[in-house]
Amino acid sequence: MVSEGIGKVMKEQSLCKGLPPDICAQLSMEQQVIKIRLEKRRFGKEVTVIDGISETSFNLEELASILKSKLAVGGTAKNGRIELQGDHRHRVKKILVEMGFPEENITVIY
């Protein structure tokens, strides 16, 4: 089952023209290998970085917007990755699983 949030984040794909949208969305999500890690920035600031989500399958700006609103933090989508202010590794994994991404394809790096 694909939630409403991921439905509006999905992009139209030429590979799935003959498939129903739900099956196409599920296949796209299962192909993603997502890495969630923490980076230290200037002055000791922490940033949660989400890598591995395909820009051709998903609108990263929309996905970043959903994550930012659910976590009540600032952040951005750039260079094929999503950056969120603060350490939110476990909460991001939980939200992505709720959106329909397979849990076994999401790796939290410590």
mmCIF file of the C-alpha atoms, coordinates in Angstrom:
data_MODEL
# 
_entry.id   MODEL 
# 
loop_
_atom_site.group_PDB 
_atom_site.id 
_atom_site.type_symbol 
_atom_site.label_atom_id 
_atom_site.label_alt_id 
_atom_site.label_comp_id 
_atom_site.label_asym_id 
_atom_site.label_entity_id 
_atom_site.label_seq_id 
_atom_site.pdbx_PDB_ins_code 
_atom_site.Cartn_x 
_atom_site.Cartn_y 
_atom_site.Cartn_z 
_atom_site.occupancy 
_atom_site.B_iso_or_equiv 
_atom_site.pdbx_formal_charge 
_atom_site.auth_seq_id 
_atom_site.auth_comp_id 
_atom_site.auth_asym_id 
_atom_site.auth_atom_id 
_atom_site.pdbx_PDB_model_num 
ATOM 1   C CA . MET A 1 1   ? 0.000  0.000  0.000   1.00 0.00 ? 1   MET A CA 1 
ATOM 2   C CA . VAL A 1 2   ? 1.351  3.375  -1.015  1.00 0.00 ? 2   VAL A CA 1 
ATOM 3   C CA . SER A 1 3   ? 0.501  6.358  1.170   1.00 0.00 ? 3   SER A CA 1 
ATOM 4   C CA . GLU A 1 4   ? -0.781 9.657  -0.173  1.00 0.00 ? 4   GLU A CA 1 
ATOM 5   C CA . GLY A 1 5   ? 2.504  11.410 0.645   1.00 0.00 ? 5   GLY A CA 1 
ATOM 6   C CA . ILE A 1 6   ? 4.583  9.238  -1.647  1.00 0.00 ? 6   ILE A CA 1 
ATOM 7   C CA . GLY A 1 7   ? 1.959  9.398  -4.393  1.00 0.00 ? 7   GLY A CA 1 
ATOM 8   C CA . LYS A 1 8   ? 2.500  13.091 -4.934  1.00 0.00 ? 8   LYS A CA 1 
ATOM 9   C CA . VAL A 1 9   ? 6.286  12.710 -4.607  1.00 0.00 ? 9   VAL A CA 1 
ATOM 10  C CA . MET A 1 10  ? 6.500  10.068 -7.370  1.00 0.00 ? 10  MET A CA 1 
ATOM 11  C CA . LYS A 1 11  ? 7.420  11.274 -10.865 1.00 0.00 ? 11  LYS A CA 1 
ATOM 12  C CA . GLU A 1 12  ? 5.949  9.906  -14.071 1.00 0.00 ? 12  GLU A CA 1 
ATOM 13  C CA . GLN A 1 13  ? 8.156  7.156  -15.474 1.00 0.00 ? 13  GLN A CA 1 
ATOM 14  C CA . SER A 1 14  ? 8.427  5.851  -18.992 1.00 0.00 ? 14  SER A CA 1 
ATOM 15  C CA . LEU A 1 15  ? 9.331  2.399  -17.657 1.00 0.00 ? 15  LEU A CA 1 
ATOM 16  C CA . CYS A 1 16  ? 5.952  1.921  -16.005 1.00 0.00 ? 16  CYS A CA 1 
ATOM 17  C CA . LYS A 1 17  ? 3.580  3.091  -18.713 1.00 0.00 ? 17  LYS A CA 1 
ATOM 18  C CA . GLY A 1 18  ? 1.838  -0.312 -18.936 1.00 0.00 ? 18  GLY A CA 1 
ATOM 19  C CA . LEU A 1 19  ? 1.691  -0.934 -15.171 1.00 0.00 ? 19  LEU A CA 1 
ATOM 20  C CA . PRO A 1 20  ? -0.885 0.374  -12.707 1.00 0.00 ? 20  PRO A CA 1 
ATOM 21  C CA . PRO A 1 21  ? 0.408  3.368  -10.710 1.00 0.00 ? 21  PRO A CA 1 
ATOM 22  C CA . ASP A 1 22  ? 0.392  1.504  -7.362  1.00 0.00 ? 22  ASP A CA 1 
ATOM 23  C CA . ILE A 1 23  ? 2.560  -1.323 -8.702  1.00 0.00 ? 23  ILE A CA 1 
ATOM 24  C CA . CYS A 1 24  ? 4.903  1.139  -10.415 1.00 0.00 ? 24  CYS A CA 1 
ATOM 25  C CA . ALA A 1 25  ? 5.327  3.118  -7.180  1.00 0.00 ? 25  ALA A CA 1 
ATOM 26  C CA . GLN A 1 26  ? 6.026  -0.044 -5.181  1.00 0.00 ? 26  GLN A CA 1 
ATOM 27  C CA . LEU A 1 27  ? 8.654  -1.225 -7.678  1.00 0.00 ? 27  LEU A CA 1 
ATOM 28  C CA . SER A 1 28  ? 10.373 2.161  -7.622  1.00 0.00 ? 28  SER A CA 1 
ATOM 29  C CA . MET A 1 29  ? 10.517 2.177  -3.833  1.00 0.00 ? 29  MET A CA 1 
ATOM 30  C CA . GLU A 1 30  ? 11.891 -1.360 -3.630  1.00 0.00 ? 30  GLU A CA 1 
ATOM 31  C CA . GLN A 1 31  ? 14.769 -0.466 -5.973  1.00 0.00 ? 31  GLN A CA 1 
ATOM 32  C CA . GLN A 1 32  ? 16.006 2.344  -3.722  1.00 0.00 ? 32  GLN A CA 1 
ATOM 33  C CA . VAL A 1 33  ? 18.940 1.672  -1.357  1.00 0.00 ? 33  VAL A CA 1 
ATOM 34  C CA . ILE A 1 34  ? 18.750 4.516  1.133   1.00 0.00 ? 34  ILE A CA 1 
ATOM 35  C CA . LYS A 1 35  ? 21.559 5.544  3.493   1.00 0.00 ? 35  LYS A CA 1 
ATOM 36  C CA . ILE A 1 36  ? 20.872 7.838  6.433   1.00 0.00 ? 36  ILE A CA 1 
ATOM 37  C CA . ARG A 1 37  ? 23.913 9.323  8.156   1.00 0.00 ? 37  ARG A CA 1 
ATOM 38  C CA . LEU A 1 38  ? 24.975 12.177 10.386  1.00 0.00 ? 38  LEU A CA 1 
ATOM 39  C CA . GLU A 1 39  ? 27.489 14.836 9.362   1.00 0.00 ? 39  GLU A CA 1 
ATOM 40  C CA . LYS A 1 40  ? 29.176 17.365 11.620  1.00 0.00 ? 40  LYS A CA 1 
ATOM 41  C CA . ARG A 1 41  ? 29.404 20.881 10.237  1.00 0.00 ? 41  ARG A CA 1 
ATOM 42  C CA . ARG A 1 42  ? 30.950 24.131 11.382  1.00 0.00 ? 42  ARG A CA 1 
ATOM 43  C CA . PHE A 1 43  ? 30.609 25.093 15.022  1.00 0.00 ? 43  PHE A CA 1 
ATOM 44  C CA . GLY A 1 44  ? 29.484 21.551 15.978  1.00 0.00 ? 44  GLY A CA 1 
ATOM 45  C CA . LYS A 1 45  ? 26.222 21.641 14.007  1.00 0.00 ? 45  LYS A CA 1 
ATOM 46  C CA . GLU A 1 46  ? 24.761 18.243 13.126  1.00 0.00 ? 46  GLU A CA 1 
ATOM 47  C CA . VAL A 1 47  ? 23.032 17.491 9.799   1.00 0.00 ? 47  VAL A CA 1 
ATOM 48  C CA . THR A 1 48  ? 21.111 14.326 8.908   1.00 0.00 ? 48  THR A CA 1 
ATOM 49  C CA . VAL A 1 49  ? 21.902 13.346 5.300   1.00 0.00 ? 49  VAL A CA 1 
ATOM 50  C CA . ILE A 1 50  ? 19.662 11.014 3.278   1.00 0.00 ? 50  ILE A CA 1 
ATOM 51  C CA . ASP A 1 51  ? 21.357 9.508  0.191   1.00 0.00 ? 51  ASP A CA 1 
ATOM 52  C CA . GLY A 1 52  ? 20.268 6.956  -2.365  1.00 0.00 ? 52  GLY A CA 1 
ATOM 53  C CA . ILE A 1 53  ? 16.801 8.154  -3.380  1.00 0.00 ? 53  ILE A CA 1 
ATOM 54  C CA . SER A 1 54  ? 16.644 8.373  -7.160  1.00 0.00 ? 54  SER A CA 1 
ATOM 55  C CA . GLU A 1 55  ? 15.976 11.844 -8.544  1.00 0.00 ? 55  GLU A CA 1 
ATOM 56  C CA . THR A 1 56  ? 14.463 10.320 -11.678 1.00 0.00 ? 56  THR A CA 1 
ATOM 57  C CA . SER A 1 57  ? 11.815 8.403  -9.682  1.00 0.00 ? 57  SER A CA 1 
ATOM 58  C CA . PHE A 1 58  ? 11.059 10.843 -6.867  1.00 0.00 ? 58  PHE A CA 1 
ATOM 59  C CA . ASN A 1 59  ? 10.788 14.593 -6.480  1.00 0.00 ? 59  ASN A CA 1 
ATOM 60  C CA . LEU A 1 60  ? 13.395 15.195 -3.774  1.00 0.00 ? 60  LEU A CA 1 
ATOM 61  C CA . GLU A 1 61  ? 12.158 18.725 -3.061  1.00 0.00 ? 61  GLU A CA 1 
ATOM 62  C CA . GLU A 1 62  ? 8.652  17.417 -2.275  1.00 0.00 ? 62  GLU A CA 1 
ATOM 63  C CA . LEU A 1 63  ? 10.033 14.535 -0.200  1.00 0.00 ? 63  LEU A CA 1 
ATOM 64  C CA . ALA A 1 64  ? 12.282 16.959 1.712   1.00 0.00 ? 64  ALA A CA 1 
ATOM 65  C CA . SER A 1 65  ? 9.281  19.212 2.322   1.00 0.00 ? 65  SER A CA 1 
ATOM 66  C CA . ILE A 1 66  ? 7.271  16.310 3.758   1.00 0.00 ? 66  ILE A CA 1 
ATOM 67  C CA . LEU A 1 67  ? 10.145 15.254 6.032   1.00 0.00 ? 67  LEU A CA 1 
ATOM 68  C CA . LYS A 1 68  ? 10.778 18.828 7.190   1.00 0.00 ? 68  LYS A CA 1 
ATOM 69  C CA . SER A 1 69  ? 7.144  19.372 8.100   1.00 0.00 ? 69  SER A CA 1 
ATOM 70  C CA . LYS A 1 70  ? 6.822  16.031 9.936   1.00 0.00 ? 70  LYS A CA 1 
ATOM 71  C CA . LEU A 1 71  ? 10.047 16.621 11.872  1.00 0.00 ? 71  LEU A CA 1 
ATOM 72  C CA . ALA A 1 72  ? 9.549  20.389 12.326  1.00 0.00 ? 72  ALA A CA 1 
ATOM 73  C CA . VAL A 1 73  ? 13.110 21.164 11.193  1.00 0.00 ? 73  VAL A CA 1 
ATOM 74  C CA . GLY A 1 74  ? 14.844 23.073 8.444   1.00 0.00 ? 74  GLY A CA 1 
ATOM 75  C CA . GLY A 1 75  ? 16.615 21.455 5.569   1.00 0.00 ? 75  GLY A CA 1 
ATOM 76  C CA . THR A 1 76  ? 17.157 21.251 1.825   1.00 0.00 ? 76  THR A CA 1 
ATOM 77  C CA . ALA A 1 77  ? 17.372 18.923 -1.148  1.00 0.00 ? 77  ALA A CA 1 
ATOM 78  C CA . LYS A 1 78  ? 20.493 19.392 -3.239  1.00 0.00 ? 78  LYS A CA 1 
ATOM 79  C CA . ASN A 1 79  ? 23.063 17.335 -5.155  1.00 0.00 ? 79  ASN A CA 1 
ATOM 80  C CA . GLY A 1 80  ? 20.805 14.278 -5.145  1.00 0.00 ? 80  GLY A CA 1 
ATOM 81  C CA . ARG A 1 81  ? 20.445 14.117 -1.372  1.00 0.00 ? 81  ARG A CA 1 
ATOM 82  C CA . ILE A 1 82  ? 18.276 15.524 1.394   1.00 0.00 ? 82  ILE A CA 1 
ATOM 83  C CA . GLU A 1 83  ? 19.835 17.389 4.329   1.00 0.00 ? 83  GLU A CA 1 
ATOM 84  C CA . LEU A 1 84  ? 17.927 18.022 7.557   1.00 0.00 ? 84  LEU A CA 1 
ATOM 85  C CA . GLN A 1 85  ? 19.137 20.137 10.460  1.00 0.00 ? 85  GLN A CA 1 
ATOM 86  C CA . GLY A 1 86  ? 19.862 18.088 13.583  1.00 0.00 ? 86  GLY A CA 1 
ATOM 87  C CA . ASP A 1 87  ? 20.152 14.375 14.351  1.00 0.00 ? 87  ASP A CA 1 
ATOM 88  C CA . HIS A 1 88  ? 16.956 12.688 13.129  1.00 0.00 ? 88  HIS A CA 1 
ATOM 89  C CA . ARG A 1 89  ? 18.308 9.386  11.786  1.00 0.00 ? 89  ARG A CA 1 
ATOM 90  C CA . HIS A 1 90  ? 15.870 7.030  13.522  1.00 0.00 ? 90  HIS A CA 1 
ATOM 91  C CA . ARG A 1 91  ? 12.835 9.263  13.044  1.00 0.00 ? 91  ARG A CA 1 
ATOM 92  C CA . VAL A 1 92  ? 13.591 9.642  9.314   1.00 0.00 ? 92  VAL A CA 1 
ATOM 93  C CA . LYS A 1 93  ? 13.832 5.867  8.924   1.00 0.00 ? 93  LYS A CA 1 
ATOM 94  C CA . LYS A 1 94  ? 10.486 5.406  10.678  1.00 0.00 ? 94  LYS A CA 1 
ATOM 95  C CA . ILE A 1 95  ? 8.803  8.027  8.457   1.00 0.00 ? 95  ILE A CA 1 
ATOM 96  C CA . LEU A 1 96  ? 10.241 6.528  5.254   1.00 0.00 ? 96  LEU A CA 1 
ATOM 97  C CA . VAL A 1 97  ? 9.001  3.061  6.269   1.00 0.00 ? 97  VAL A CA 1 
ATOM 98  C CA . GLU A 1 98  ? 5.544  4.523  6.967   1.00 0.00 ? 98  GLU A CA 1 
ATOM 99  C CA . MET A 1 99  ? 5.606  6.088  3.484   1.00 0.00 ? 99  MET A CA 1 
ATOM 100 C CA . GLY A 1 100 ? 6.145  2.662  1.942   1.00 0.00 ? 100 GLY A CA 1 
ATOM 101 C CA . PHE A 1 101 ? 9.906  2.309  1.487   1.00 0.00 ? 101 PHE A CA 1 
ATOM 102 C CA . PRO A 1 102 ? 11.041 -1.218 2.492   1.00 0.00 ? 102 PRO A CA 1 
ATOM 103 C CA . GLU A 1 103 ? 12.768 -1.241 5.882   1.00 0.00 ? 103 GLU A CA 1 
ATOM 104 C CA . GLU A 1 104 ? 15.468 -3.669 4.718   1.00 0.00 ? 104 GLU A CA 1 
ATOM 105 C CA . ASN A 1 105 ? 16.580 -1.150 2.044   1.00 0.00 ? 105 ASN A CA 1 
ATOM 106 C CA . ILE A 1 106 ? 17.154 1.644  4.575   1.00 0.00 ? 106 ILE A CA 1 
ATOM 107 C CA . THR A 1 107 ? 20.516 1.709  6.342   1.00 0.00 ? 107 THR A CA 1 
ATOM 108 C CA . VAL A 1 108 ? 21.253 4.005  9.286   1.00 0.00 ? 108 VAL A CA 1 
ATOM 109 C CA . ILE A 1 109 ? 24.987 4.705  9.504   1.00 0.00 ? 109 ILE A CA 1 
ATOM 110 C CA . TYR A 1 110 ? 26.364 5.522  12.957  1.00 0.00 ? 110 TYR A CA 1 
# 
